[in-house]
């Protein structure tokens, strides 16, 4: 059922050899994790 969910997109579509894109994704992931952690830590 979910085998064709993304069409021709697959793991080989991830641009792991593009440092600007992967750096941006890494920074966004770290900021999102810090934000989620801050929201849960400072919750009233």
N, C-alpha and C positions, 0 to 999 in steps of 0.2 A: 504493500500500500504506500509506504513512504519511500520506496526505492527511487522514484523519479520525482521526488518533491522539489529538488533544486535544478532539475533538468540536466544540463551539461556541466554544472558547477560541481566541483569536487575538491578534495584536499590538494590536488595539483594546481588549483586555481589561486591558492594563497601565494602572494608575491614575496616569498621568503628571501629572495636575493635582491630586494629593493630596500636599502637601509633607511631611506627617508620614511617610507611607508611603515616599515616594521618598527622603527623608532617612535613614530607617532602613535601607533597602536599600543606600544608598550607604555608610553607616557599616559595615554588615556586610560589604560587598564589600572595603572598605579594610582592615578588621581581618583578614579571611580572607587577603588578599594579603600583609599584613605577617606574619601567622603562618606562611604557607607560605614566605615568604622567609626568616624567622628559622629555621625548621626546616631548610631547605636550606643556609643559611649556617653555622649552628652544628653541623651534622652531624659526628659523630665518625668 
